[in-house]
């Protein structure tokens, strides 16, 4: 059986007319009849009741129609996938990441990816988490990287790295030289926080609430770089992913103190629009992110 013959059979079933099916495929009615006869001979059964007007499928025809629709859908999906693969060489992967992940976590993954795919351009832009969700759903970016990923039936959400959280403060702060700190010591401390709409703020607030710790939020910012600048001038303390302050730790402008209560983490995730057709390179990039996070 040829795919075109199956398409003709499905159109004949839908249109219930030899003439209309012939017009749609730009062939004669006799050619439609011949292809139907070939199908019936091949399956040794009658597929169409020609005596009815409009024509109707027999029970065997209904079975073939149902199976054929599934095959044609799969074939169209295959063609789309194949076309994506053909155009993947020299293509571009659009990635949207929150600033802390894009600047501090992602670079090593991109370097590793480029070794195997030097002709693929990994284009990274930094956005707020809310904007990343919008752009992924709109199909304007292929892969999103966010902190504290939320479930959405329109998205495929994959685990990325669990980033250790530490007390971050100025070297001048009284807690800066402690080997570890009990989270209860943060009680009533001046605290540099993210804005309320930032997922990491909600996550950290949950940790503080769980331990019944009240802090004094003296500043709120929408990005981690401004939080770090406030820490450097000893405006307060904060709880941040350790990976996001490695440069400041090396320079000695910020101190990181682990917590003694438990190993606090910030979960991060990879988000992709559900059902989006991804090229081979994009799929490999996502797999690389997942493997590296294990």
TABEL-V753919 format. One record per residue. PHI is phi in whole degrees, 0 to 359 (none if undefined). PSI is psi in degrees with one decimal (none if undefined). Layout:
phi = (PHI/PHI)
psi = (PSI/PSI)
This chain:
phi = (none/259/303/297/296/294/297/298/299/295/294/297/294/284/276/56/203/292/294/293/294/297/297/297/261/57/226/281/295/295/293/297/299/295/291/294/297/296/296/293/295/297/262/55/200/274/258/229/272/284/282/282/229/289/296/230/280/283/300/295/295/295/297/295/299/298/293/293/302/296/296/293/298/295/293/296/298/300/297/295/297/296/295/296/295/297/262/286/292/76/273/233/253/268/243/247/225/294/302/297/287/297/275/247/259/288/308/295/293/295/300/295/297/293/298/270/225/294/267/262/268/269/263/249/234/257/220/289/301/300/291/298/301/297/290/295/294/280/80/276/231/276/227/245/235/226/267/48/298/256/283/208/296/270/236/264/246/245/292/244/272/268/270/300/259/227/286/247/203/289/301/277/289/298/270/298/254/285/293/201/224/282/300/294/289/278/307/66/287/294/233/265/244/280/295/300/279/280/306/296/298/297/295/293/301/295/295/297/294/299/262/57/253/254/246/259/281/264/214/224/228/264/214/287/295/290/301/296/295/293/295/297/264/61/280/165/244/205/243/225/295/299/296/279/239/300/295/290/296/295/277/80/271/224/250/243/237/290/270/269/289/193/272/286/226/246/288/233/212/254/240/222/296/298/84/292/280/250/290/302/295/294/297/295/298/294/299/297/297/293/295/293/274/279)
psi = (140.5/150.5/-40.5/-36.6/-41.2/-37.3/-42.6/-43.6/-43.3/-40.6/-37.6/-41.0/-38.1/-42.3/-22.4/36.5/129.4/-40.9/-44.0/-37.1/-40.1/-42.3/-41.5/-36.7/4.0/41.3/172.7/161.8/-34.4/-33.5/-37.1/-45.8/-40.1/-42.2/-35.7/-40.8/-37.7/-40.7/-43.5/-38.8/-41.7/-39.6/-2.4/45.9/160.5/129.6/-26.7/135.3/101.7/-15.6/-24.3/149.4/113.7/165.3/153.2/153.7/143.3/175.9/-39.4/-38.0/-37.8/-38.6/-45.4/-39.7/-46.0/-45.1/-38.5/-40.5/-42.8/-43.2/-41.7/-38.8/-43.1/-37.3/-40.6/-40.1/-41.8/-44.3/-40.4/-42.1/-42.9/-40.3/-37.6/-40.7/-40.4/-31.8/6.7/-27.3/125.5/13.2/-178.2/138.1/119.9/117.5/132.2/127.4/147.3/156.0/-45.2/-40.0/-44.4/-36.4/-35.1/-29.7/-39.8/-35.0/-42.4/-35.3/-40.7/-41.4/-44.8/-40.3/-41.2/-22.4/-42.6/-18.3/65.5/-19.5/-0.8/129.4/113.1/103.8/115.7/130.0/150.8/129.5/169.1/159.8/-42.7/-40.9/-37.1/-44.3/-43.6/-44.7/-36.9/-45.7/-32.0/-7.7/11.4/-20.6/150.4/-40.7/133.6/144.0/116.8/162.2/148.5/62.2/142.5/149.7/141.3/127.9/-14.1/-3.3/148.8/121.4/123.1/144.6/139.6/-136.5/143.7/108.5/122.6/135.2/140.7/161.9/124.5/133.0/171.7/149.8/-18.0/-13.5/149.9/-27.3/-3.9/-30.5/12.5/141.5/-31.3/164.3/140.0/132.3/-24.0/-19.5/-8.9/-5.1/122.7/12.2/150.1/128.1/131.1/114.4/164.4/162.8/156.7/-27.2/-11.1/126.5/-37.0/-34.6/-45.4/-40.3/-46.3/-40.0/-36.8/-39.2/-46.9/-40.7/-38.6/-33.3/8.1/44.0/126.1/125.3/162.5/105.7/107.0/-21.2/147.6/131.4/160.0/1.7/153.8/-27.8/-40.3/-35.7/-44.5/-38.3/-37.1/-36.0/-39.9/-28.1/12.9/39.4/-12.1/-169.4/172.6/171.6/116.7/158.7/130.4/-35.3/-24.7/-8.7/18.2/-39.6/-42.6/-33.8/-42.3/-35.2/-12.6/14.9/-17.8/145.4/144.7/128.0/121.7/156.7/147.1/-17.0/-47.4/172.0/96.1/141.0/160.5/114.3/143.8/162.1/161.6/127.1/136.9/141.6/130.6/132.5/-3.6/131.9/119.9/140.3/166.2/-41.4/-41.2/-41.0/-40.4/-38.8/-43.6/-43.0/-38.6/-42.6/-41.7/-43.6/-40.8/-23.6/-7.8/none)
